[in-house]
Amino acid sequence: MKNWIDKLEGVVKRYKEIEKLLSDPEVINDQEKFQKLSMEYADLRDIVGKYKEYKELEENVEEAEEVLEIADDEEMIELAKMQLDEAQPKMEKLEEKLPLMLIPKDPNDDKNVIVEIRGGAGGDEANIFAGDLYRMYSRYAERAGWKTEVMSSSPSEMGGYKEIVFMIEGKGAYSRLKYESGVHRVQRVPNTESSGRIHTSTSTVAVLPEAEEVDIEINANDLKIDTYRSSGPGGQSVNTTDSAVRITHLPTGLVVSCQDEKSQHKNRDKAMRILRARLQEKIEAEQQAEVAEARKSQVGTGDRSERIRTYNFPQGRVTDHRINLTMHQLDAILDGDLNEVIEALTTADQIEKLKLVD
């Protein structure tokens, strides 16, 4: 018997247990416990339904095979063959789908994301590339029907950004973009290069799930809030009031600055949203560090120092180093056509996680 079938039997057993508990007066009176069990019950309903469908198809296949072994009536044989032809392809599809449904769902998958892009090695060219990456993700969000909002930015004099932080709001945004964290490398001839020499530059990307106030509780006494006058590229005054906000979280030393809005209140609100996301990331990174190496997925979703992808302009090539994927569609990818890359990364991640299920 397939190991995943044993696990599915365990899921069905748990589903039935919860069903009984949800009708227990003691549980009904404990609203917190009732709500928690109701959510678990809802999460299991789909997989239990699909497994029930699988078991019914399995019975149909066994029944048809028995008929084919003993029947000598042509009509019965024909009916049994039709039953097999109908049931077997459905079973095969469910055999592919059911193990994937056993993979624990990332609780952050449905959340909005805060994306941070910073120019890395390569000076002005790295900052210009940071701008290219910002456009790439903005276009991807636009194609998906999601909303993009700049939270904080530090434009570069030569174009692009030294740093840009923006939010993408849309259902499942984190599930699609979580593999983008890491070092992105570009190889191209800069506009300023007269000899035609190819330069290599890098920008770092961090994708953080948005943390709600209920997820991260921040004590006001742990914050040092400074206000100052906004300034743009070259230091020219953008604002004549102290609307820019810098928030320091004293226990961790995390610092967030926002100056894009003319309102101090709006800058403070944006800075707090970024701070919550960074604190959540810090907590989760510390928890993951305690997890045994054997249980970690091979597809990185958070290490900012990991070189994950190269964009080679002379060859029109994009290579994702984690899964050895090379595509010769550089222009389309930089224009936000990321679906093929994201699908490949998701599949690779699922394959690794399936090893833990098996």
N, C-alpha and C positions, 0 to 999 in steps of 0.2 A: 504493500500500500504506500502511496505517495505520502511523504512526510507532511506536506501541506494539508492533506486531507485530515490527518490526525489533529492538526492545529485548528482546522475548520470545525471539527467535532467539538473541540474545546470552546470555540466561539459560540456555537449553538447552545452548548451547556450553560455558558455564562449568560447568554441572551434569555434563556428560560428562567435562570435564577433571578435576573433583574425583573423579569415579568412578574414573578411571584412577589418580590420585594416591593414593587410599585403598588401592589394592592394591600400591603401590610399597613394597618392603621398607624402603627408606631412610626413607620417611614413617612407616611403621608403627613403626619403632624410635625415632622422634622423637615421644614421647607428646604434647608440647605442640602441635606442628604437626598431628598426627593428630586431636587433640581439636578444635582450631580448625576444621579442614576438615570434620570430621564434623558439627559444629554448622551450618556454612554449607550443607552438603549437605542436612541435615534441613530447614533454612529454605527451601531452593529446591524441595524435593520436591513440595510442594502446588501451587505455581504451575506447575511443569513438567507435573504430572499434568493440571491443568485446561487447559493449553495443548494437550496431546496430545489431550484430549477435544474441544477446539475444532477442531483440524486434521481429526480424523476426521469431525466434523459437516460441516465445510466440504467435504470430499470427497463426503460423501453428498448434499449440496445440489447440487454440480456434476454429479454422476452423474445425479441426478433431473432436472435441467434439460436435460441432454443427451438423456435419454430422451424428454422432452416435446417436444423439437425434432424428433426423427426418427421417433418411434413413431407407428404408425397403428392399433396394437392397443389396443382399449378397456381391456382388463385391465391391460396394461403402463402405460398412461397413468394409470389409477386408482391403481396401486401407486406410481408416481412422485410423484403428487400427495400421497398419504398420507405418503411419505418426506419430502417438502418440509414438509408441515404439522407433522410431528413434529420435524424437525431445525431449522427456522428459528427458532422461539421459544427453543429451547435455546441456539442460537448468539447470539441477541440478548442473552440473560441473561449469557452468558459475555463478550460484548463490553462489557457494563457492568462486570462483575466483574474481568476480567483487568487492565485499566489500574490499578484500585485496588490490586491485589496487587503492582504494580510500585513503589508508593510505599514508600520505605524505612521499615522498622518502627522506631518509637521504642524504643530499648533499655530505657527505663524503664517502658514501658507496663504490664507485669505486676506492677510493684512496689507494695508498701504505700505509703501517703502519710502525711506529717506535715502537718497543716493548722494554720496560725497565723492567728488572727483578732484584730484590734485595733480598739478604738473609735477613730474619727478625729475629724473636725470635728463639733461638736454637743454636746459635754459628756456629761451623763448619758444623753441620748437616744441618742447614738452608742454608748455602752456597752450600753444595753438592746438596741439593734439587733444588736450583736455577739453577744449572747446568743441572739437570734432566728436569726441565721445559724448559730450552733453547733447549735441544735436542728434546723434545716433539714438540715444535713449529717449529723447523727446519725440522723435519721429516714430519710434517703436510704440510709445505710449499713445500717440495720436492714432496710429493704425489700429490699436486695440480698443480705442474709444475711451481711453483713460485721461484724467486731468493732470497736468504738470504745473507745479508752482515753485518758483525759485524762493528758497528760504534765506540764503546768504551767498554772496559772491564777491570775489576779488579779481576783477578783470586785469588782464595783462596789457601793457602798453602796445605790444606788437600784435595783439589779437589773442583770442582765447581767454583762458582763466588760470591764475595761479591756484585758485580754489573756487569751486562752486558746489553748493549744497542745495538740493531740490527735492521736493516731494512728488511722488507719483501716486495718485489716488485711483484705485480700481480694484475690483474683486479679483483676487488671485495674483495681484502684482508681485508679492514676495515669492510665490511658488514659481513664477516665470523668471524672475530676475536674480534670485539668490545665488546663482552660480557665477555672477559677474564680478564678485569681489576678488581683487587681486591686482597684480601688475600687468598693465596692457602696454605692449611694446610696438613702436612704429618705426618702420625703415623706409625713408624716402629722401628725396633731394629737397631741402628747404628752399623757399623762394629767395632767400638771402644768399644762397650758395652759388657763386658765379662759376665755379669750376665743375659743377655737376656731380659733386661727390655725395654719396648716400650717407645720411646721418641716421643714427639709431637713438631714439628718445623713448622715455617711458612716462606714463601717467598711472596713478593708482586710483582704483575704484573701491568704494566700500558701500555695500547695500545693506541697510539696516531696516528690520521691520518696525513700523511705527509702534511705539509703546503708549498705551493709554494711561491715564492717571491711575486707573485701578490696577494696572500691571506694575507700575513703579511709583511708590510713594516717596516723595522728596520732602524732607524736613526744611522748612523755610530758614531755620537757623543754620543750616549747612550751606547756605548760598551767600556768596559775596557778589553783589550786583553793582556794576559801574556803568555810568552813562557818559558819553562823549560825543563830540561832533563828527558826523559822517564825513568821509573823504573818499574821492574816487581815484582813478588812475592818475598818476602824476601829482597827487596830493591836493588837487584843487577842491575847494569846498563844494560839497553837494548839498549841505544843509546849513542853515544858520542857527539851528537849535540843537541841543544835546539829545538827539533822537536815537543815536546808536547805542546798543546795549551789549555789555560783556558780562556773562554770568560764569562765576567760578564755583564749582562744587568742591567745597573744602575737603571732605573726607577722601575723595579720589584724585583731586587735582585737575579734573576735567574742566576745560575752558571752552565756552561757546560764545562767539560774537556774531551779532546781526546788525546790519546797517542799511539794508536795501529799502526798507519802508521809511516814509517820512514821519510816521507815528512811532513814538517810543513804546507805546503799549503794544503795537503790532510786532515790533522788533523783539520785545520781551517774550511775547507769546510764541513766536517762531523759535527763539533761542531755547525756550523751555521744551518745546517739542523735540528739537535736536538733542538736547541734553538727556531727555528721557530715553530716547532711542539708543544713545551711546551708553548710558548706564545699563540698559537692558542687555546690550551686546556684551558689555564687560562682565556682567553677571553670568550670562550664558557661556561665554568663552571660558570663564573660570570653572563652571560646572563640567563643560566638555573636556577640559584638561584633566579632570579626575577620571574620565571614562577610559577604560582599557583600550589600547591602540587597536586591538583586534576588532573592536566594535565600531570603529570609525569608518565612514564611507571614504572611498578612494577619490571621489569627486569633491574637490574643495568647495566650501561655501562661505569661507570667512577669512582665510589667512591673507592679510593685505600684502605680505611680503612674497607671496607665491606668484611667479611669472606664469600667467595663465594663457595669454594669447599674443600672437604677433600679426601685425597688419603690414604686409610688404607691398608697397606701392609699385615699384618697378615691375614686379611679377603679377600684380593684381590679385594677390593671394592673402587669405586669412587662415592662420593655423591655430587651433586650440591644442595646447601642448598636453593637457590632462588626459585627453582621449584620442590623441593623434589624428584629429580631424583637420583636413585641409580642404578649403573651398576656394575656387577662383572666381569669387563674386564680391570682390572688395567694395566696389561702388554701391551695390545693392545693400550690403550689410551696413555700411556707414550711413546709408539712407534709412536705416531702421528695419530692414528686412532680416530680422534675427531669428525667426521661427525655426529654421532648419538647425541652426546652432543650438538653440535652447532645447529642442526636441532630442537632439543627440546627447546632450548633457544629462537631460532628465532620464533618458533610457539607460545610460551608463550608470547613473546613480541608483536606479531601480535594480539593475543587475547586481550591483554590489550589495544592496540591502537584501535582495532575495537570497543571497548566500547565507545571511544570518537567519532568514526564515527557514531555509532548508537545513 
